[in-house]
Amino acid sequence: MKKINILVFILVFIPLHVLSGETFLSLKKDKVNVRYGPSFESPIKFVYKKVNLPIKQIDKKENWRRIIDLKNNSGWIHQSQLKTSNSIIPLKDKILFKKPSNFSKPIAKIKNGRVLIVQKCEKNWCKIKTGKYRGWIRIDNVWGSIIQD
């Protein structure tokens, strides 16, 4: 009976992505090597050249994280090249608004695939910055982790 209670507790109170090791991270630098295996001796598979690019961690081994990106590219990155996710990528074109409302003044059109730095989120909106623009977008159809206030 005690084992059943522990199992119920785990399933109810711990999100499945924590148990599976899946979580969103962002690239810390503007040049990050992705390797075939979890070691510096493993050959480089490809190189990311986009700081703050959101990626999903799908596995870990010691100081290495196995990741997958929006385009299903995968490989291993050393944890020193990663940080807690602070960015998203819209999967569809978005309108950037001055305030978190569809009735607010539109500021710019954000193209799908652009990296957006998340400053804070409220309900279905996130305050973001990208280039010279700052404002609010709806957070439906985005790749990355949204942390609600």
N, C-alpha and C positions, 0 to 999 in steps of 0.2 A: 504494500500500500504506500509506503514511504517513497519508493521509486516512481510510482505513478504521480504522486503529488509534485515531486521534483520535475518530472517531465512536463506536467501541465504548467508549472511555474515558468519553465524555460520557454515553452511555446507561446505563452501569453505575454510575458514581460520582456523578452529579448527579441528584437526584430531579426528576421531571417537573414537579412544582408550582413548582420554582425556575425552570425554563426558561419555563414558561407565565406566570409572574408571579402565580399563585394562592397566596395565603397568608392565614391568619387574623390579624385585628387586633381591637382593642377600642376603643370610644369613650373618649376621654380626659375628656370633660366631660358634664354633664347636659343640654346643649342643643347639638346639632350639626346644621348645615344640610347638606342633600343637594341638589346642584344638577344641572341637566340637562346641563351641560357642564363642562369643566375650567377654569373661570375665575370670578373674583368677579363678573364682569359677567353671567354666565349666571344665569337665573332660578332661584329656590329651588323645588325639586320637592316636598320635604317636610322635616320637622324631626324628628330623633330626640330624645327626652327621657329617655334612660336611660344613665347613666354605666356603663362597663364592658360594654356590649352587644357581644357578639362579632359580627363581620361578616367576610365573605370578600372580599379584594382580588382582582379579576379582571383588572385592567389598570392601567397607570400612565402618566401624561404629566407630565413635569417634577415639580412639587410636588403633583400631584393624584393621587388614587387612585380608580379606578372600583370600586365595591363592590356586593355583593349580600348580602341578609340572609336569615334563615331563611324568610321568607315570599316570597322571590323579588323583593322590591323592590330596585331598583338605581338608581345615580346616582353622582355625583362628590363626593368629600370632600377638603378640603385636608389634607395630611399632618400639619399642626400639631394637628389635632383627633383624631389617631389614635395609638395606642401598641401595643407588642407585645402579642399576645393573652395575657390572664391570666384568661379566663372561658369558661364553657361554658353551654349551655342544654340541659337534659334534654328529650328528645323523648317520653318516657314518665314517669309518676310513678315516683319512686325512694324508697328507704328510706335515711335517713342513719344510719350506724352509728358507734359510738364508736371502733372499730378497723377496719382493712381486712380484715374477715371477715364472712361471712353469719351466723356464730355469735356475733358480738359483740352488745353491747347496742344495740338500735335507739333512736335519739334523736328522729327526726322523720320525717314523710312530706313529701317534696319534690315539689311539683306540677310537671307538665311545663310548659315555657315560662318557668320562673323563672331569672333570671341568677344563676349561681354563680361565685364568685371561687375560682380554683384556687390552692392554696398549694404543693402538690407532688403528684406521681403516682408510683406504684409498681405495676408489672405491670398488672392490670386495675382498679386502684383509684386514686382521687384524693382527697386531703384538700382539702376546700372550706370556704368560709364563705359564709353568706347570712343577712343580718339578724343575729339574736342566736344563730344556730346555727353550730356548727363540728363537722365530723366527716368521715367517709369515705363515698363512694358508688362503686358500680361504674360504669365508664365506657363501657359499651355503650349505644347509642342516645342519643348526645349530639351537639349541634351546636357546633363550635368545635375548637380545636387542643389536643391533649393532648401535653405535653412529658414524656417519661418520664425518671426519674432513672437 
